[in-house]
Amino acid sequence: MDSFGQYDRMQVIPAIDLQNGRCVRLFKGIQDQSTIYSDDPLKMLFYWEDLGADFIHIVDLDAAFGAKDNRSIIKRMLKVATARLEVGGGIRTVETACELYSLGVERVILGTAAVKDASIVSALAGEIGSRHVMVALDYWGDKVLIKGWKTSTNLNVYQVGKVMEQQKAGSILFSSAKDDGTLGGPDIQSIQRMTKTVNIPIFAAGGIGSLEDIEKVAKTRAAGLVIGRALYEKKFSFSDVLSLIQF
């Protein structure tokens, strides 16, 4: 893509990852390497809204790992949220996705289910519209990861990206597992490659540690950027981010 697509500027989206009812961040997507940032996800929702976030990224890590889920918490968040929410983690069926959409989710995120059977993407798009369907492509190197990043496939992430576009995905969440939670910088080369591979919006994630990193991602023409640990550990303020992306 040679623009931000349907967006005037790159969206920067705070992440709330849910594990055992708490707000956490993982290191390189490893299930048992988590840092707890809050015992109250609703408090974190209000925190980001008060700082000016108009979009918030919610992931149910327990559901993604195939354990229990945090669906009741997500439903409570949807009832009180003023920001728009994108929600993923363990969404395996069109029925579950449609239920979340009916509760107010703006973008429903499909991951493993879409990689295993891409037809679920077009089926869901037919029900709720492509712009509400985001496909999460988590990768290491150029290979797609599934099942909460625990299982590597032989699938090339860029080829899968094209398939998801053909199946009417509205956007792709492009997450580098190798860089996730490290603060070591984003995978700029891969982000650039994906933005040139497909003609739907790309939302990048993984490795952000500074405002300079955000500027680098913006230059790739990614439509958005999901940030977790750097914001929670106050490597920069969210107000600084908002100021940065105005220009």
C-alpha positions, -999 to +999 in steps of 0.1 A: +000+000+000+012+035-007-011+052+019-027+047+052-057+032+033-090+043+049-072+062+077-059+098+077-029+089+098-015+058+115-036+047+145-017+039+177-037+015+198-030+006+235-032-032+242-050-049+271-040-085+273-061-106+296-047-136+315-064-151+346-086-120+348-056-096+350-040-072+326-006-087+316+021-086+289+040-116+277+076-118+266+080-131+231+045-146+234+056-172+259+026-182+281+044-185+314+066-154+310+041-127+318+043-094+337+011-083+356+003-046+351-031-045+367-056-067+385-084-046+372-088-046+334-118-022+335-096+003+353-070+000+325-098+005+299-108+037+316-072+047+320-065+045+283-098+062+274-090+091+298-057+096+280-074+099+247-074+064+231-102+061+207-094+024+199-082-003+223-068-037+215-081-065+237-067-101+236-080-130+257-047-149+262-063-177+281-087-184+252-059-181+227-039-208+246-069-230+246-075-229+284-103-210+301-114-176+288-120-141+300-152-135+280-172-123+310-147-095+316-147-086+279-185-083+280-183-060+310-157-039+292-180-036+261-209-024+283-189+005+296-164+014+269-165+047+251-135+038+229-140+013+201-126-021+209-109-047+187-111-081+204-092-114+197-080-146+213-096-180+209-124-169+185-129-201+166-164-199+151-185-174+131-211-177+158-187-165+185-174-137+163-209-125+155-219-126+192-189-103+200-198-080+171-234-078+183-221-068+218-203-038+203-168-051+191-157-029+162-131-053+149-133-090+156-098-107+153-095-142+139-062-160+143-057-198+143-092-205+130-085-184+099-051-199+092-066-234+095-096-226+073-095-193+055-132-197+044-142-186+079-129-151+070-152-147+040-181-162+059-177-137+088-172-108+064-205-118+047-222-116+081-207-084+096-188-067+068-151-069+059-142-037+078-151-054+111-130-085+103-093-084+113-070-114+108-041-119+132-009-132+115+016-139+142+050-149+128+086-159+135+109-154+106+085-157+077+065-186+092+030-183+106+024-192+143-009-206+156-025-217+189-014-187+209+020-186+193+028-221+206+028-239+172+049-230+142+036-238+107+053-241+074+031-214+060+047-183+045+032-153+063+031-132+032+014-158+011-012-163+039-017-125+039-027-126+003-051-154+009-067-134+038-071-104+015-088-126-011-111-140+016-123-104+023-104-097+055-107-060+062-073-057+079-043-077+091-028-076+126+009-084+118+027-094+150+063-104+153+066-130+181+103-126+182+101-090+191+070-090+212+075-075+247+112-070+242+113-032+237+141-039+212+125-023+182+100-034+155+106-057+126+105-028+100+117-049+071+089-074+075+063-047+081+073-029+049+071-062+030+036-070+042+023-034+034+036-040-001+022-075-004-015-067+003-038-039-004-057-039+029-047-021+061-018-035+081-017-031+119+018-039+132+027-051+167+059-062+185+091-046+198+081-009+202+104+007+228+106+044+218+090+072+200+116+068+173+103+032+168+068+046+162+081+070+136+098+042+118+066+022+116+047+052+104+071+054+074+062+019+064+027+031+057+012+007+082-024+018+090-019+012+127+004+001+155-006-018+187+016-010+217+017-027+251+048-030+273+064+003+263+032+022+274+028+003+306+064+008+316+062+045+306+090+045+280+070+074+266+036+089+273+005+083+253+001+121+249+035+121+233+023+094+209-008+114+200+012+145+194+037+125+172+011+110+149-007+143+143+020+152+118 
